[in-house]
Amino acid sequence: MPRLFLILPALLLLSLAACQREGPAERAGRSLDKAGQTVRDTVDPPKGPAERLGRSVDRTIN
């Protein structure tokens, strides 16, 4: 049990230390995703206000 109290904070600190700023590959990937979404909206536009709202919510979450 005492080991658990040592391991959990260590894992928490390691997981927080792993969060770094995004690099150029991640930024390029994000711009490709946005371009794909733009193409999708051009080829297959939202059919109504609910679908338009759903797509905007998806973009906000992701």
C-alpha positions as CSV (number, residue, x, y, z in Angstrom):
1,M,0.0,0.0,0.0
2,P,2.7,2.5,0.8
3,R,4.3,1.8,-2.6
4,L,1.1,2.8,-4.3
5,F,1.3,6.2,-2.6
6,L,4.7,6.6,-4.2
7,I,3.9,5.2,-7.6
8,L,0.8,7.2,-8.3
9,P,2.3,10.7,-7.8
10,A,5.3,9.7,-9.8
11,L,3.1,8.6,-12.7
12,L,1.1,11.8,-12.4
13,L,4.3,13.9,-12.6
14,L,5.6,11.9,-15.6
15,S,2.3,12.3,-17.5
16,L,2.3,16.0,-16.9
17,A,6.0,16.3,-17.9
18,A,5.2,14.5,-21.2
19,C,2.8,17.3,-22.2
20,Q,4.8,19.7,-24.3
21,R,4.0,22.3,-26.9
22,E,3.1,20.9,-30.3
23,G,5.7,20.6,-32.9
24,P,5.7,21.4,-36.6
25,A,4.4,18.0,-37.6
26,E,1.4,18.3,-35.3
27,R,0.7,21.8,-36.7
28,A,0.9,20.5,-40.2
29,G,-1.4,17.6,-39.3
30,R,-3.9,20.0,-37.9
31,S,-3.9,22.2,-41.0
32,L,-4.4,19.1,-43.2
33,D,-7.4,18.1,-41.0
34,K,-8.9,21.6,-41.5
35,A,-8.3,21.4,-45.2
36,G,-10.0,18.0,-45.3
37,Q,-13.0,19.4,-43.4
38,T,-13.3,22.3,-45.8
39,V,-13.2,19.9,-48.8
40,R,-15.9,17.8,-47.1
41,D,-18.1,20.8,-46.5
42,T,-17.7,21.8,-50.2
43,V,-18.4,18.4,-51.6
44,D,-21.1,17.4,-49.1
45,P,-22.5,20.5,-47.5
46,P,-24.5,20.2,-44.3
47,K,-28.2,19.5,-45.1
48,G,-29.7,21.6,-42.4
49,P,-29.1,23.7,-39.3
50,A,-28.8,20.7,-37.0
51,E,-26.1,19.0,-39.2
52,R,-24.3,22.4,-39.5
53,L,-24.3,22.7,-35.7
54,G,-23.1,19.2,-35.2
55,R,-20.2,19.7,-37.5
56,S,-19.2,22.9,-35.7
57,V,-19.4,21.1,-32.4
58,D,-17.2,18.3,-33.7
59,R,-14.6,20.9,-34.9
60,T,-14.7,22.6,-31.5
61,I,-14.2,19.4,-29.6
62,N,-11.5,18.0,-31.9
